[in-house]
Amino acid sequence: MKYVWTSIRMLIVTAVIAGIIYPLAMTGVAQVLFRGKADGSLIKRNGVVIGSSLIGQEFTATKYFQPRPSAAGAGYDAMDSSFSNLAPTSRTLADRVSAEVRAALAQDPGLKFGQVPIDMVTTSASGLDPDITVANARAQAPRVAAARGMTVAAVLALIGKHTAGRELGFLGEPTVNVLELNLALDAAQGAAGP
């Protein structure tokens, strides 16, 4: 019986340390050192949260840059975040990508078959990526400029200002955060945004 009580006490002590003390300590450290990130990197406009720089969201108006397609539920559903799990040889994947290519060609003037950026027509692993490639942003620039009555050069300049470099200087590709770019476009025109 002595060993049973010792085991129960160890279970309680371990549960309190690992389940209460450690998480509270890490939350406190994160709030002190990385407050914005610990709170979800929320973006506010006039005191109202309109999104997070870490989670993609859908934009439907032609005056906005569009994110990558989402495989998360009905689209950008954080409760159903996942990848499609379709193989490169899947007919379903090929049909979906073909449909996305046709939609991109119809939506973005000047875009030609064979020049559609891959992230414009394929989903990410999480289905919630907030970023697109610079090539994707540049491909959408003429449509956004026309819808806003801006010059393509002005839109490209905003893309340049909102391009983040490679992680650690050498990992991945430069990216553009869609929400932040769309907000910058609204600010440049003095318009209320998403």
C-alpha positions as CSV (number, residue, x, y, z in Angstrom):
1,M,0.0,0.0,0.0
2,K,3.0,2.3,0.7
3,Y,3.9,2.2,-3.1
4,V,0.4,3.0,-4.2
5,W,0.2,6.2,-2.1
6,T,3.7,7.2,-3.3
7,S,2.5,6.7,-6.9
8,I,-0.7,8.7,-6.3
9,R,1.3,11.6,-4.7
10,M,3.8,11.6,-7.6
11,L,0.9,11.7,-10.1
12,I,-0.6,14.7,-8.3
13,V,2.7,16.5,-8.0
14,T,3.6,15.9,-11.7
15,A,0.1,16.9,-12.9
16,V,0.3,20.2,-10.9
17,I,3.8,21.0,-12.2
18,A,3.2,19.9,-15.8
19,G,-0.4,20.9,-16.1
20,I,-0.6,24.1,-14.1
21,I,2.7,25.6,-13.0
22,Y,4.6,25.1,-16.3
23,P,1.9,26.4,-18.6
24,L,1.3,29.5,-16.4
25,A,5.0,30.2,-16.3
26,M,5.4,29.9,-20.1
27,T,2.3,32.1,-20.7
28,G,3.7,34.7,-18.3
29,V,7.1,34.7,-20.1
30,A,5.5,34.9,-23.5
31,Q,3.3,37.8,-22.4
32,V,6.4,39.7,-21.1
33,L,8.8,38.9,-24.0
34,F,6.5,38.4,-27.0
35,R,3.2,40.1,-26.2
36,G,1.9,40.6,-29.7
37,K,2.8,37.1,-30.9
38,A,1.5,35.5,-27.6
39,D,-1.9,37.2,-28.2
40,G,-2.1,35.8,-31.7
41,S,-0.6,38.6,-33.8
42,L,-4.0,40.2,-34.0
43,I,-4.5,43.1,-36.4
44,K,-6.9,45.8,-35.2
45,R,-8.6,48.7,-37.1
46,N,-10.3,51.3,-34.9
47,G,-10.0,49.1,-31.9
48,V,-11.8,46.2,-33.6
49,V,-9.9,42.9,-34.4
50,I,-10.2,42.2,-38.1
51,G,-7.8,39.3,-38.4
52,S,-4.4,37.9,-37.6
53,S,-1.2,38.2,-39.5
54,L,-0.7,34.4,-38.9
55,I,-4.0,33.1,-40.3
56,G,-5.3,33.5,-43.8
57,Q,-8.8,34.7,-44.5
58,E,-10.9,35.0,-47.6
59,F,-11.3,38.2,-49.7
60,T,-13.9,38.1,-52.4
61,A,-13.9,41.7,-53.8
62,T,-11.8,42.2,-56.9
63,K,-10.1,45.2,-55.3
64,Y,-8.3,42.9,-52.8
65,F,-5.5,40.5,-53.2
66,Q,-6.6,36.9,-52.9
67,P,-4.9,34.4,-50.7
68,R,-4.0,30.8,-51.6
69,P,-7.0,28.5,-52.0
70,S,-7.9,26.8,-48.7
71,A,-8.5,23.1,-48.0
72,A,-9.6,23.9,-44.5
73,G,-13.3,23.0,-44.2
74,A,-15.5,25.4,-46.3
75,G,-12.5,27.7,-46.5
76,Y,-10.2,29.2,-43.9
77,D,-11.9,27.3,-41.1
78,A,-9.4,27.0,-38.3
79,M,-11.4,24.2,-36.7
80,D,-10.9,22.1,-39.8
81,S,-7.3,23.1,-40.6
82,S,-5.7,20.4,-42.8
83,F,-4.2,19.6,-46.2
84,S,-6.2,17.8,-48.9
85,N,-4.0,14.7,-48.7
86,L,-4.4,14.1,-52.4
87,A,-1.5,12.5,-54.3
88,P,0.1,14.2,-57.2
89,T,-1.4,11.5,-59.5
90,S,-5.0,12.1,-58.1
91,R,-7.6,12.9,-60.7
92,T,-9.5,15.0,-58.1
93,L,-6.4,17.1,-57.5
94,A,-5.7,17.6,-61.2
95,D,-9.4,18.6,-61.8
96,R,-9.3,21.0,-58.9
97,V,-6.0,22.6,-60.0
98,S,-7.3,22.9,-63.6
99,A,-10.5,24.7,-62.3
100,E,-8.3,27.0,-60.2
101,V,-6.1,27.8,-63.2
102,R,-9.2,28.6,-65.4
103,A,-10.5,30.8,-62.6
104,A,-7.2,32.6,-62.2
105,L,-6.9,33.2,-66.0
106,A,-10.5,34.6,-66.1
107,Q,-10.0,36.8,-63.0
108,D,-6.5,38.3,-63.6
109,P,-6.0,40.2,-66.9
110,G,-2.7,39.6,-68.6
111,L,-2.1,36.3,-66.8
112,K,-1.3,33.6,-69.4
113,F,-1.6,29.8,-69.3
114,G,1.8,28.4,-68.0
115,Q,2.5,31.5,-66.1
116,V,0.1,31.0,-63.2
117,P,2.1,30.9,-59.9
118,I,1.7,27.5,-58.2
119,D,0.5,29.0,-54.9
120,M,-2.3,30.7,-56.7
121,V,-3.9,27.4,-57.6
122,T,-2.8,25.0,-54.8
123,T,-3.7,24.8,-51.2
124,S,-1.1,24.9,-48.4
125,A,-0.5,22.2,-45.8
126,S,-2.6,24.0,-43.2
127,G,-5.1,25.5,-45.5
128,L,-4.7,28.7,-43.5
129,D,-1.5,30.3,-44.8
130,P,-1.7,34.1,-44.6
131,D,1.1,34.7,-47.2
132,I,1.5,34.4,-50.9
133,T,4.6,34.5,-53.0
134,V,5.8,37.7,-54.6
135,A,5.0,36.1,-58.1
136,N,1.4,35.5,-57.0
137,A,1.1,39.1,-55.7
138,R,2.6,40.5,-58.9
139,A,0.2,38.4,-61.0
140,Q,-2.8,39.9,-59.2
141,A,-1.5,43.5,-59.3
142,P,-3.1,44.5,-62.6
143,R,-6.6,43.3,-61.5
144,V,-6.3,45.1,-58.1
145,A,-4.9,48.3,-59.7
146,A,-7.8,48.4,-62.3
147,A,-10.4,47.7,-59.6
148,R,-9.0,50.6,-57.4
149,G,-8.2,53.1,-60.2
150,M,-4.6,53.0,-59.2
151,T,-1.5,52.5,-61.4
152,V,0.1,49.1,-61.5
153,A,3.4,50.8,-60.5
154,A,1.7,52.1,-57.3
155,V,0.4,48.6,-56.4
156,L,3.7,47.0,-57.2
157,A,5.4,49.5,-54.9
158,L,3.1,48.5,-52.1
159,I,3.9,44.9,-52.8
160,G,7.6,45.7,-52.5
161,K,7.0,47.5,-49.1
162,H,5.1,44.5,-47.7
163,T,7.4,41.8,-48.9
164,A,9.1,39.8,-46.1
165,G,12.4,38.2,-46.8
166,R,13.4,34.6,-46.4
167,E,13.3,33.0,-42.9
168,L,16.7,33.4,-41.3
169,G,17.9,34.9,-44.5
170,F,18.1,31.7,-46.5
171,L,15.0,29.5,-45.8
172,G,12.0,29.5,-48.1
173,E,11.0,32.3,-50.5
174,P,10.1,35.9,-49.9
175,T,6.4,36.3,-49.1
176,V,3.7,38.9,-48.9
177,N,1.1,38.9,-46.1
178,V,-2.3,39.2,-47.9
179,L,-4.2,40.9,-45.0
180,E,-1.4,43.5,-44.3
181,L,-1.1,44.3,-48.1
182,N,-4.9,44.7,-48.4
183,L,-5.0,47.0,-45.4
184,A,-2.1,49.0,-46.9
185,L,-4.0,49.4,-50.1
186,D,-7.1,50.7,-48.2
187,A,-4.9,53.1,-46.2
188,A,-3.3,54.4,-49.4
189,Q,-6.7,55.2,-50.7
190,G,-8.2,56.3,-47.4
191,A,-10.8,53.6,-47.6
192,A,-12.5,51.5,-45.0
193,G,-11.2,48.0,-45.3
194,P,-12.2,44.4,-44.7
